[in-house]
Amino acid sequence: MLKKIEQIKKEILSFQSRSIEEAESFRLRYLSKKGIIPGLFDALKALPPEHKKELGQNINEIKDLATKKLKRRLILPALVFSYRWVPGILFPLSGVRSSIFSAVWVL
């Protein structure tokens, strides 16, 4: 089972999505209720107690890795596209910066 976990970890690390659809298929394959990672947790229940700790840690590691990879793909592009500058409109951070500068000049 450890070899299977290492193979899944390599697949997750090598995954590169080019679209939201690919990211969604990644989520369905690895993280959904009937995905690979929950299947590993189900298989973990049948193992003897002395192996559960090590394998459970490895499975949690690949679950965290897959979650981070998916969040990075889905959240970061949304942030970049939602804060585009439009001429004539103040960029949100510029407003904060000018508030800080005006507060410092008052002091």
N, C-alpha and C positions, 0 to 999 in steps of 0.2 A: 504494500500500500504506500510505503514511503517513496518508491520509484514513481508511482502514479502521481503523487502529490508534487514531486519535483518536475515531472513532465508538464503538469498543469501550470505550475509556476513559470516555467519557460514559455509556455504559450501565452500567458497573461503578460509577461514582460515584453514579448515580441509583438504584441498586438498594437497596431496603429490604425486608428479609424480615420476615414476621410470624409465621413458624413454622419449625420445624426442617426440615420438608419443602421449603419454599421455599429454605432455605439449602442443602439437599442438591441441589436441582435447579440452583441457581447453581453449586455445585461441579462437578456433572456437565457443565454447559454450557461453563464456562470453563476448569476446571483438570484435568479427567479426561484420561486418556491420548489419547482421541479428541476432546477438547474444542477450543474455538476457539484458545486460547493455544498449546497444542502444535502445532496446525495452522499457526499463524503461524511458529513456529520451523522447521517443515518447509519452509514456503515460503521462509524466509530462506536456506536452503541453496542455492537455485537462483539467487539474486541475485548480481550482480557484487560482488567484494570491497570496492569503494569505498563501497557502500551498506550493507554488512552491519553496520558498527560503529554507525552512527546508528540504524538500524532495530532492531538487537539491543538497544541500550540502551532504546529505547522499548518494546519487547516485554517486556523484563525489568521495566520500571517498571510496566506494567499487570499483569504477573504478581504482583509484590509487592503492588500495590494490591488485587488480587482476593484474595490470600491473607490480607492483613491484615483486609479486610472480612469474610471468612468466619470467621477466628479470633475476631474481635470478636463476631460473632453467636453462635458456638457456645460459646466459652469463658466469656465474662463472665456470661451468665445462669446457667451451671452453677455458677460460684463464688458468685453471690449466693444461689442456692437451697440450696447445700450448707452454708452457714454461717448458717442461720437460728437465732435464739436460742430456746431452749426453757426455760420457767420451771423453775428448780431445777437447771439444768445450766449450768456456767460456759462462757461464750463463749470460743473458743480464744485470742483476743487479750487477753482479760481475765486469763487465766492468765499470759501472758507479762508483762503490765503489773504484776501483783501480784508476780511474781518479781523484776522490776527494782526495784520499790519496796522490797521486803524486803531486797534486796542493798544498796541505798543506805542504808537505815536501819541496817544492821549496821556500815557504815563510819562 
